[in-house]
Amino acid sequence: MWKLLVGFIIFAALAVFLLMKGGANVDMGGEKHGIETTEPAHETPHDAAPASAPASAASQ
């Protein structure tokens, strides 16, 4: 049984070594689910209401 465990450890270490030496971008962070990993070239400004906007009549 211990031989099986040692074989698995050697195989896993070899696999990780080959992935890292292959030059590929290996990300061990898990799934990202649509999160952008690179920033966009430019961002569009958001249409925010000015701070001096008058309050509505219902709130007065």
N, CA, C and O atoms as a Tripos MOL2 file, in Angstrom:
@<TRIPOS>MOLECULE
protein
  240   239    60     0     0
PROTEIN
NO_CHARGES

@<TRIPOS>ATOM
      1 N           0.8280   -1.2000    0.0000 N.3       1 MET1
      2 CA          0.0000    0.0000    0.0000 C.3       1 MET1
      3 C           0.8680    1.2570    0.0000 C.2       1 MET1
      4 O           0.5220    2.2510   -0.6390 O.2       1 MET1
      5 N           1.9770    1.2180    0.7040 N.am      2 TRP2
      6 CA          2.8380    2.3830    0.7600 C.3       2 TRP2
      7 C           3.4890    2.6450   -0.5930 C.2       2 TRP2
      8 O           3.8150    3.7880   -0.9130 O.2       2 TRP2
      9 N           3.6780    1.5990   -1.3850 N.am      3 LYS3
     10 CA          4.2710    1.7640   -2.7130 C.3       3 LYS3
     11 C           3.3190    2.5480   -3.6240 C.2       3 LYS3
     12 O           3.7540    3.3610   -4.4400 O.2       3 LYS3
     13 N           2.0450    2.2970   -3.4760 N.am      4 LEU4
     14 CA          1.0480    3.0300   -4.2560 C.3       4 LEU4
     15 C           1.0770    4.5130   -3.9010 C.2       4 LEU4
     16 O           1.0180    5.3570   -4.7950 O.2       4 LEU4
     17 N           1.1660    4.8410   -2.6350 N.am      5 LEU5
     18 CA          1.2240    6.2230   -2.1810 C.3       5 LEU5
     19 C           2.4960    6.9090   -2.6890 C.2       5 LEU5
     20 O           2.4320    8.0420   -3.1670 O.2       5 LEU5
     21 N           3.6330    6.2490   -2.5930 N.am      6 VAL6
     22 CA          4.8940    6.8090   -3.0750 C.3       6 VAL6
     23 C           4.8410    7.0170   -4.5880 C.2       6 VAL6
     24 O           5.3120    8.0390   -5.0850 O.2       6 VAL6
     25 N           4.2800    6.0720   -5.3150 N.am      7 GLY7
     26 CA          4.1480    6.2060   -6.7630 C.3       7 GLY7
     27 C           3.2730    7.3920   -7.1450 C.2       7 GLY7
     28 O           3.5840    8.1260   -8.0830 O.2       7 GLY7
     29 N           2.1790    7.5770   -6.4160 N.am      8 PHE8
     30 CA          1.2980    8.7060   -6.6920 C.3       8 PHE8
     31 C           2.0050   10.0290   -6.4290 C.2       8 PHE8
     32 O           1.8780   10.9630   -7.2200 O.2       8 PHE8
     33 N           2.7420   10.1200   -5.3380 N.am      9 ILE9
     34 CA          3.4530   11.3550   -5.0080 C.3       9 ILE9
     35 C           4.4940   11.6770   -6.0820 C.2       9 ILE9
     36 O           4.6260   12.8300   -6.4940 O.2       9 ILE9
     37 N           5.2250   10.6690   -6.5310 N.am     10 ILE10
     38 CA          6.2240   10.8800   -7.5760 C.3      10 ILE10
     39 C           5.5550   11.3220   -8.8790 C.2      10 ILE10
     40 O           6.0290   12.2430   -9.5440 O.2      10 ILE10
     41 N           4.4600   10.6670   -9.2350 N.am     11 PHE11
     42 CA          3.7410   11.0180  -10.4540 C.3      11 PHE11
     43 C           3.1970   12.4450  -10.3810 C.2      11 PHE11
     44 O           3.2930   13.1890  -11.3570 O.2      11 PHE11
     45 N           2.6290   12.8370   -9.2400 N.am     12 ALA12
     46 CA          2.0840   14.1900   -9.0910 C.3      12 ALA12
     47 C           3.2010   15.2320   -9.1550 C.2      12 ALA12
     48 O           3.0400   16.2750   -9.7890 O.2      12 ALA12
     49 N           4.3190   14.9580   -8.5110 N.am     13 ALA13
     50 CA          5.4360   15.8970   -8.5490 C.3      13 ALA13
     51 C           5.9730   16.0430   -9.9670 C.2      13 ALA13
     52 O           6.2950   17.1520  -10.3930 O.2      13 ALA13
     53 N           6.0710   14.9550  -10.6920 N.am     14 LEU14
     54 CA          6.5390   14.9960  -12.0730 C.3      14 LEU14
     55 C           5.5700   15.7870  -12.9620 C.2      14 LEU14
     56 O           5.9940   16.5710  -13.8100 O.2      14 LEU14
     57 N           4.2830   15.5740  -12.7600 N.am     15 ALA15
     58 CA          3.2820   16.2900  -13.5560 C.3      15 ALA15
     59 C           3.3550   17.7930  -13.3040 C.2      15 ALA15
     60 O           3.3130   18.5780  -14.2520 O.2      15 ALA15
     61 N           3.4620   18.2000  -12.0520 N.am     16 VAL16
     62 CA          3.5530   19.6290  -11.7310 C.3      16 VAL16
     63 C           4.8520   20.2040  -12.2870 C.2      16 VAL16
     64 O           4.8550   21.3120  -12.8220 O.2      16 VAL16
     65 N           5.9450   19.4710  -12.1690 N.am     17 PHE17
     66 CA          7.2310   19.9240  -12.6970 C.3      17 PHE17
     67 C           7.1530   20.1440  -14.2010 C.2      17 PHE17
     68 O           7.6330   21.1600  -14.7050 O.2      17 PHE17
     69 N           6.5560   19.2080  -14.9160 N.am     18 LEU18
     70 CA          6.4520   19.3420  -16.3670 C.3      18 LEU18
     71 C           5.5330   20.4930  -16.7720 C.2      18 LEU18
     72 O           5.7970   21.1740  -17.7630 O.2      18 LEU18
     73 N           4.4710   20.7130  -16.0270 N.am     19 LEU19
     74 CA          3.5790   21.8340  -16.3240 C.3      19 LEU19
     75 C           4.2870   23.1680  -16.1120 C.2      19 LEU19
     76 O           4.1220   24.0950  -16.9050 O.2      19 LEU19
     77 N           5.0660   23.2630  -15.0570 N.am     20 MET20
     78 CA          5.7730   24.5070  -14.7770 C.3      20 MET20
     79 C           6.9110   24.7390  -15.7900 C.2      20 MET20
     80 O           7.1420   25.8760  -16.2010 O.2      20 MET20
     81 N           7.6070   23.6930  -16.1860 N.am     21 LYS21
     82 CA          8.6980   23.8260  -17.1490 C.3      21 LYS21
     83 C           8.1810   24.0590  -18.5630 C.2      21 LYS21
     84 O           8.9190   24.5660  -19.4090 O.2      21 LYS21
     85 N           6.9480   23.7060  -18.8340 N.am     22 GLY22
     86 CA          6.3820   23.8500  -20.1630 C.3      22 GLY22
     87 C           6.1770   25.2850  -20.5880 C.2      22 GLY22
     88 O           5.9670   25.5480  -21.7720 O.2      22 GLY22
     89 N           6.2330   26.2130  -19.6680 N.am     23 GLY23
     90 CA          6.0750   27.6200  -20.0010 C.3      23 GLY23
     91 C           4.6320   28.0650  -20.1000 C.2      23 GLY23
     92 O           4.3700   29.2330  -20.3860 O.2      23 GLY23
     93 N           3.7150   27.1900  -19.8790 N.am     24 ALA24
     94 CA          2.3090   27.5710  -19.9350 C.3      24 ALA24
     95 C           1.9530   28.3690  -18.6830 C.2      24 ALA24
     96 O           2.5870   28.2300  -17.6370 O.2      24 ALA24
     97 N           0.9530   29.1830  -18.8100 N.am     25 ASN25
     98 CA          0.4970   29.9740  -17.6730 C.3      25 ASN25
     99 C          -0.3980   29.0830  -16.8130 C.2      25 ASN25
    100 O          -1.6040   29.0000  -17.0420 O.2      25 ASN25
    101 N           0.1900   28.4310  -15.8390 N.am     26 VAL26
    102 CA         -0.5440   27.5140  -14.9830 C.3      26 VAL26
    103 C          -1.0930   28.2990  -13.8080 C.2      26 VAL26
    104 O          -0.3320   28.8790  -13.0340 O.2      26 VAL26
    105 N          -2.4200   28.3210  -13.6690 N.am     27 ASP27
    106 CA         -3.0700   29.0390  -12.5800 C.3      27 ASP27
    107 C          -3.6890   28.0180  -11.6480 C.2      27 ASP27
    108 O          -4.6430   27.3330  -12.0190 O.2      27 ASP27
    109 N          -3.1580   27.9100  -10.4460 N.am     28 MET28
    110 CA         -3.6650   26.9360   -9.4760 C.3      28 MET28
    111 C          -4.7070   27.5690   -8.5510 C.2      28 MET28
    112 O          -4.9670   27.0510   -7.4660 O.2      28 MET28
    113 N          -5.2990   28.6810   -8.9730 N.am     29 GLY29
    114 CA         -6.2290   29.4210   -8.1320 C.3      29 GLY29
    115 C          -7.6570   28.9170   -8.1810 C.2      29 GLY29
    116 O          -8.4960   29.4190   -7.4330 O.2      29 GLY29
    117 N          -7.9630   27.9770   -9.0040 N.am     30 GLY30
    118 CA         -9.3340   27.4730   -9.0870 C.3      30 GLY30
    119 C         -10.1180   28.1720  -10.1840 C.2      30 GLY30
    120 O          -9.5550   28.9040  -10.9980 O.2      30 GLY30
    121 N         -11.4150   27.9370  -10.1970 N.am     31 GLU31
    122 CA        -12.2660   28.5090  -11.2290 C.3      31 GLU31
    123 C         -12.5000   29.9840  -10.9700 C.2      31 GLU31
    124 O         -12.5720   30.4190   -9.8210 O.2      31 GLU31
    125 N         -12.6200   30.7560  -12.0530 N.am     32 LYS32
    126 CA        -12.7700   32.2040  -11.9250 C.3      32 LYS32
    127 C         -14.1940   32.6770  -12.1820 C.2      32 LYS32
    128 O         -14.5820   33.7210  -11.6580 O.2      32 LYS32
    129 N         -14.9660   31.9740  -12.9450 N.am     33 HIS33
    130 CA        -16.3690   32.2920  -13.2350 C.3      33 HIS33
    131 C         -16.5630   33.6970  -13.7680 C.2      33 HIS33
    132 O         -17.2990   34.4930  -13.1850 O.2      33 HIS33
    133 N         -15.8960   34.0060  -14.8840 N.am     34 GLY34
    134 CA        -16.1540   35.2500  -15.5880 C.3      34 GLY34
    135 C         -15.4170   36.4580  -15.0710 C.2      34 GLY34
    136 O         -15.6690   37.5620  -15.5550 O.2      34 GLY34
    137 N         -14.5340   36.3200  -14.1310 N.am     35 ILE35
    138 CA        -13.7850   37.4650  -13.6350 C.3      35 ILE35
    139 C         -12.6800   37.7760  -14.6330 C.2      35 ILE35
    140 O         -11.9150   36.8950  -15.0240 O.2      35 ILE35
    141 N         -12.6050   39.0370  -15.0390 N.am     36 GLU36
    142 CA        -11.5720   39.4490  -15.9870 C.3      36 GLU36
    143 C         -10.2170   39.4230  -15.2920 C.2      36 GLU36
    144 O         -10.0620   39.9600  -14.1950 O.2      36 GLU36
    145 N          -9.2420   38.7970  -15.9350 N.am     37 THR37
    146 CA         -7.9080   38.7560  -15.3540 C.3      37 THR37
    147 C          -7.0240   39.8660  -15.8930 C.2      37 THR37
    148 O          -5.9870   40.1650  -15.3010 O.2      37 THR37
    149 N          -7.4080   40.4820  -17.0020 N.am     38 THR38
    150 CA         -6.6580   41.6040  -17.5490 C.3      38 THR38
    151 C          -7.5310   42.8430  -17.4930 C.2      38 THR38
    152 O          -8.7500   42.7700  -17.6450 O.2      38 THR38
    153 N          -6.8930   43.9790  -17.2740 N.am     39 GLU39
    154 CA         -7.6570   45.2170  -17.2110 C.3      39 GLU39
    155 C          -7.9700   45.6950  -18.6150 C.2      39 GLU39
    156 O          -7.1530   45.5330  -19.5210 O.2      39 GLU39
    157 N          -9.1490   46.2860  -18.8090 N.am     40 PRO40
    158 CA         -9.4870   46.8080  -20.1330 C.3      40 PRO40
    159 C          -8.5790   47.9900  -20.4850 C.2      40 PRO40
    160 O          -8.0080   48.6230  -19.5970 O.2      40 PRO40
    161 N          -8.4480   48.2820  -21.7710 N.am     41 ALA41
    162 CA         -7.5650   49.3560  -22.2380 C.3      41 ALA41
    163 C          -8.0340   50.7180  -21.7210 C.2      41 ALA41
    164 O          -7.2100   51.5680  -21.3820 O.2      41 ALA41
    165 N          -9.3360   50.9280  -21.6580 N.am     42 HIS42
    166 CA         -9.8750   52.1890  -21.1350 C.3      42 HIS42
    167 C         -11.2430   51.9140  -20.5370 C.2      42 HIS42
    168 O         -11.9470   50.9950  -20.9540 O.2      42 HIS42
    169 N         -11.5960   52.7040  -19.5800 N.am     43 GLU43
    170 CA        -12.9070   52.5410  -18.9430 C.3      43 GLU43
    171 C         -13.7910   53.7160  -19.3240 C.2      43 GLU43
    172 O         -13.3200   54.8460  -19.4480 O.2      43 GLU43
    173 N         -15.0620   53.4420  -19.5050 N.am     44 THR44
    174 CA        -15.9990   54.5130  -19.8010 C.3      44 THR44
    175 C         -16.4700   55.1190  -18.4820 C.2      44 THR44
    176 O         -16.7120   54.3910  -17.5190 O.2      44 THR44
    177 N         -16.6000   56.4410  -18.4300 N.am     45 PRO45
    178 CA        -17.0530   57.0620  -17.1730 C.3      45 PRO45
    179 C         -18.5210   56.7260  -16.9190 C.2      45 PRO45
    180 O         -19.3270   56.6200  -17.8440 O.2      45 PRO45
    181 N         -18.8280   56.5680  -15.6720 N.am     46 HIS46
    182 CA        -20.2100   56.2630  -15.2890 C.3      46 HIS46
    183 C         -21.0130   57.5600  -15.2340 C.2      46 HIS46
    184 O         -20.4870   58.6150  -14.8810 O.2      46 HIS46
    185 N         -22.2640   57.4690  -15.5800 N.am     47 ASP47
    186 CA        -23.1270   58.6440  -15.5170 C.3      47 ASP47
    187 C         -23.6300   58.7910  -14.0880 C.2      47 ASP47
    188 O         -24.6510   58.2100  -13.7220 O.2      47 ASP47
    189 N         -22.9280   59.5520  -13.2970 N.am     48 ALA48
    190 CA        -23.3030   59.7630  -11.9040 C.3      48 ALA48
    191 C         -24.0010   61.1070  -11.7750 C.2      48 ALA48
    192 O         -23.6590   62.0640  -12.4690 O.2      48 ALA48
    193 N         -24.9690   61.1690  -10.8950 N.am     49 ALA49
    194 CA        -25.6730   62.4230  -10.6500 C.3      49 ALA49
    195 C         -24.7390   63.3680   -9.9010 C.2      49 ALA49
    196 O         -24.0050   62.9320   -9.0150 O.2      49 ALA49
    197 N         -24.7560   64.6490  -10.2450 N.am     50 PRO50
    198 CA        -23.8900   65.5920   -9.5380 C.3      50 PRO50
    199 C         -24.2830   65.7020   -8.0700 C.2      50 PRO50
    200 O         -25.4370   65.4640   -7.7150 O.2      50 PRO50
    201 N         -23.3420   66.0570   -7.2310 N.am     51 ALA51
    202 CA        -23.5860   66.1340   -5.7890 C.3      51 ALA51
    203 C         -24.5650   67.2440   -5.4510 C.2      51 ALA51
    204 O         -25.2400   67.1780   -4.4240 O.2      51 ALA51
    205 N         -24.6550   68.2790   -6.3080 N.am     52 SER52
    206 CA        -25.5400   69.4010   -6.0210 C.3      52 SER52
    207 C         -26.9090   69.2450   -6.6840 C.2      52 SER52
    208 O         -27.6000   70.2410   -6.8980 O.2      52 SER52
    209 N         -27.3090   68.0370   -7.0080 N.am     53 ALA53
    210 CA        -28.6080   67.8080   -7.6390 C.3      53 ALA53
    211 C         -29.7170   68.1190   -6.6490 C.2      53 ALA53
    212 O         -29.6140   67.7640   -5.4750 O.2      53 ALA53
    213 N         -30.7780   68.7780   -7.1050 N.am     54 PRO54
    214 CA        -31.8860   69.1200   -6.1770 C.3      54 PRO54
    215 C         -32.6210   67.8600   -5.7260 C.2      54 PRO54
    216 O         -32.7530   66.8990   -6.4840 O.2      54 PRO54
    217 N         -33.0840   67.8790   -4.5130 N.am     55 ALA55
    218 CA        -33.8440   66.7570   -3.9650 C.3      55 ALA55
    219 C         -35.2420   66.7570   -4.5830 C.2      55 ALA55
    220 O         -35.7580   67.8020   -4.9780 O.2      55 ALA55
    221 N         -35.8360   65.5900   -4.6610 N.am     56 SER56
    222 CA        -37.1780   65.5060   -5.2350 C.3      56 SER56
    223 C         -38.2000   66.0880   -4.2600 C.2      56 SER56
    224 O         -37.9460   66.1870   -3.0600 O.2      56 SER56
    225 N         -39.3360   66.4620   -4.7870 N.am     57 ALA57
    226 CA        -40.3770   67.0750   -3.9740 C.3      57 ALA57
    227 C         -40.9400   66.0910   -2.9620 C.2      57 ALA57
    228 O         -41.4110   66.5150   -1.9070 O.2      57 ALA57
    229 N         -40.9100   64.8070   -3.2380 N.am     58 ALA58
    230 CA        -41.4580   63.8130   -2.3230 C.3      58 ALA58
    231 C         -40.6170   63.6850   -1.0610 C.2      58 ALA58
    232 O         -41.1380   63.3080   -0.0110 O.2      58 ALA58
    233 N         -39.3190   63.9930   -1.1450 N.am     59 SER59
    234 CA        -38.4780   63.8330    0.0430 C.3      59 SER59
    235 C         -38.4590   65.0620    0.9170 C.2      59 SER59
    236 O         -37.8640   65.0360    1.9940 O.2      59 SER59
    237 N         -39.1030   66.1570    0.4830 N.am     60 GLN60
    238 CA        -39.0870   67.4000    1.2820 C.3      60 GLN60
    239 C         -40.2720   67.4940    2.1840 C.2      60 GLN60
    240 O         -40.4120   68.4710    2.9190 O.2      60 GLN60
@<TRIPOS>BOND
     1     1     2 1
     2     2     3 1
     3     3     4 2
     4     3     5 am
     5     5     6 1
     6     6     7 1
     7     7     8 2
     8     7     9 am
     9     9    10 1
    10    10    11 1
    11    11    12 2
    12    11    13 am
    13    13    14 1
    14    14    15 1
    15    15    16 2
    16    15    17 am
    17    17    18 1
    18    18    19 1
    19    19    20 2
    20    19    21 am
    21    21    22 1
    22    22    23 1
    23    23    24 2
    24    23    25 am
    25    25    26 1
    26    26    27 1
    27    27    28 2
    28    27    29 am
    29    29    30 1
    30    30    31 1
    31    31    32 2
    32    31    33 am
    33    33    34 1
    34    34    35 1
    35    35    36 2
    36    35    37 am
    37    37    38 1
    38    38    39 1
    39    39    40 2
    40    39    41 am
    41    41    42 1
    42    42    43 1
    43    43    44 2
    44    43    45 am
    45    45    46 1
    46    46    47 1
    47    47    48 2
    48    47    49 am
    49    49    50 1
    50    50    51 1
    51    51    52 2
    52    51    53 am
    53    53    54 1
    54    54    55 1
    55    55    56 2
    56    55    57 am
    57    57    58 1
    58    58    59 1
    59    59    60 2
    60    59    61 am
    61    61    62 1
    62    62    63 1
    63    63    64 2
    64    63    65 am
    65    65    66 1
    66    66    67 1
    67    67    68 2
    68    67    69 am
    69    69    70 1
    70    70    71 1
    71    71    72 2
    72    71    73 am
    73    73    74 1
    74    74    75 1
    75    75    76 2
    76    75    77 am
    77    77    78 1
    78    78    79 1
    79    79    80 2
    80    79    81 am
    81    81    82 1
    82    82    83 1
    83    83    84 2
    84    83    85 am
    85    85    86 1
    86    86    87 1
    87    87    88 2
    88    87    89 am
    89    89    90 1
    90    90    91 1
    91    91    92 2
    92    91    93 am
    93    93    94 1
    94    94    95 1
    95    95    96 2
    96    95    97 am
    97    97    98 1
    98    98    99 1
    99    99   100 2
   100    99   101 am
   101   101   102 1
   102   102   103 1
   103   103   104 2
   104   103   105 am
   105   105   106 1
   106   106   107 1
   107   107   108 2
   108   107   109 am
   109   109   110 1
   110   110   111 1
   111   111   112 2
   112   111   113 am
   113   113   114 1
   114   114   115 1
   115   115   116 2
   116   115   117 am
   117   117   118 1
   118   118   119 1
   119   119   120 2
   120   119   121 am
   121   121   122 1
   122   122   123 1
   123   123   124 2
   124   123   125 am
   125   125   126 1
   126   126   127 1
   127   127   128 2
   128   127   129 am
   129   129   130 1
   130   130   131 1
   131   131   132 2
   132   131   133 am
   133   133   134 1
   134   134   135 1
   135   135   136 2
   136   135   137 am
   137   137   138 1
   138   138   139 1
   139   139   140 2
   140   139   141 am
   141   141   142 1
   142   142   143 1
   143   143   144 2
   144   143   145 am
   145   145   146 1
   146   146   147 1
   147   147   148 2
   148   147   149 am
   149   149   150 1
   150   150   151 1
   151   151   152 2
   152   151   153 am
   153   153   154 1
   154   154   155 1
   155   155   156 2
   156   155   157 am
   157   157   158 1
   158   158   159 1
   159   159   160 2
   160   159   161 am
   161   161   162 1
   162   162   163 1
   163   163   164 2
   164   163   165 am
   165   165   166 1
   166   166   167 1
   167   167   168 2
   168   167   169 am
   169   169   170 1
   170   170   171 1
   171   171   172 2
   172   171   173 am
   173   173   174 1
   174   174   175 1
   175   175   176 2
   176   175   177 am
   177   177   178 1
   178   178   179 1
   179   179   180 2
   180   179   181 am
   181   181   182 1
   182   182   183 1
   183   183   184 2
   184   183   185 am
   185   185   186 1
   186   186   187 1
   187   187   188 2
   188   187   189 am
   189   189   190 1
   190   190   191 1
   191   191   192 2
   192   191   193 am
   193   193   194 1
   194   194   195 1
   195   195   196 2
   196   195   197 am
   197   197   198 1
   198   198   199 1
   199   199   200 2
   200   199   201 am
   201   201   202 1
   202   202   203 1
   203   203   204 2
   204   203   205 am
   205   205   206 1
   206   206   207 1
   207   207   208 2
   208   207   209 am
   209   209   210 1
   210   210   211 1
   211   211   212 2
   212   211   213 am
   213   213   214 1
   214   214   215 1
   215   215   216 2
   216   215   217 am
   217   217   218 1
   218   218   219 1
   219   219   220 2
   220   219   221 am
   221   221   222 1
   222   222   223 1
   223   223   224 2
   224   223   225 am
   225   225   226 1
   226   226   227 1
   227   227   228 2
   228   227   229 am
   229   229   230 1
   230   230   231 1
   231   231   232 2
   232   231   233 am
   233   233   234 1
   234   234   235 1
   235   235   236 2
   236   235   237 am
   237   237   238 1
   238   238   239 1
   239   239   240 2
@<TRIPOS>SUBSTRUCTURE
     1 MET1         2 RESIDUE 1 A MET
     2 TRP2         6 RESIDUE 1 A TRP
     3 LYS3        10 RESIDUE 1 A LYS
     4 LEU4        14 RESIDUE 1 A LEU
     5 LEU5        18 RESIDUE 1 A LEU
     6 VAL6        22 RESIDUE 1 A VAL
     7 GLY7        26 RESIDUE 1 A GLY
     8 PHE8        30 RESIDUE 1 A PHE
     9 ILE9        34 RESIDUE 1 A ILE
    10 ILE10       38 RESIDUE 1 A ILE
    11 PHE11       42 RESIDUE 1 A PHE
    12 ALA12       46 RESIDUE 1 A ALA
    13 ALA13       50 RESIDUE 1 A ALA
    14 LEU14       54 RESIDUE 1 A LEU
    15 ALA15       58 RESIDUE 1 A ALA
    16 VAL16       62 RESIDUE 1 A VAL
    17 PHE17       66 RESIDUE 1 A PHE
    18 LEU18       70 RESIDUE 1 A LEU
    19 LEU19       74 RESIDUE 1 A LEU
    20 MET20       78 RESIDUE 1 A MET
    21 LYS21       82 RESIDUE 1 A LYS
    22 GLY22       86 RESIDUE 1 A GLY
    23 GLY23       90 RESIDUE 1 A GLY
    24 ALA24       94 RESIDUE 1 A ALA
    25 ASN25       98 RESIDUE 1 A ASN
    26 VAL26      102 RESIDUE 1 A VAL
    27 ASP27      106 RESIDUE 1 A ASP
    28 MET28      110 RESIDUE 1 A MET
    29 GLY29      114 RESIDUE 1 A GLY
    30 GLY30      118 RESIDUE 1 A GLY
    31 GLU31      122 RESIDUE 1 A GLU
    32 LYS32      126 RESIDUE 1 A LYS
    33 HIS33      130 RESIDUE 1 A HIS
    34 GLY34      134 RESIDUE 1 A GLY
    35 ILE35      138 RESIDUE 1 A ILE
    36 GLU36      142 RESIDUE 1 A GLU
    37 THR37      146 RESIDUE 1 A THR
    38 THR38      150 RESIDUE 1 A THR
    39 GLU39      154 RESIDUE 1 A GLU
    40 PRO40      158 RESIDUE 1 A PRO
    41 ALA41      162 RESIDUE 1 A ALA
    42 HIS42      166 RESIDUE 1 A HIS
    43 GLU43      170 RESIDUE 1 A GLU
    44 THR44      174 RESIDUE 1 A THR
    45 PRO45      178 RESIDUE 1 A PRO
    46 HIS46      182 RESIDUE 1 A HIS
    47 ASP47      186 RESIDUE 1 A ASP
    48 ALA48      190 RESIDUE 1 A ALA
    49 ALA49      194 RESIDUE 1 A ALA
    50 PRO50      198 RESIDUE 1 A PRO
    51 ALA51      202 RESIDUE 1 A ALA
    52 SER52      206 RESIDUE 1 A SER
    53 ALA53      210 RESIDUE 1 A ALA
    54 PRO54      214 RESIDUE 1 A PRO
    55 ALA55      218 RESIDUE 1 A ALA
    56 SER56      222 RESIDUE 1 A SER
    57 ALA57      226 RESIDUE 1 A ALA
    58 ALA58      230 RESIDUE 1 A ALA
    59 SER59      234 RESIDUE 1 A SER
    60 GLN60      238 RESIDUE 1 A GLN
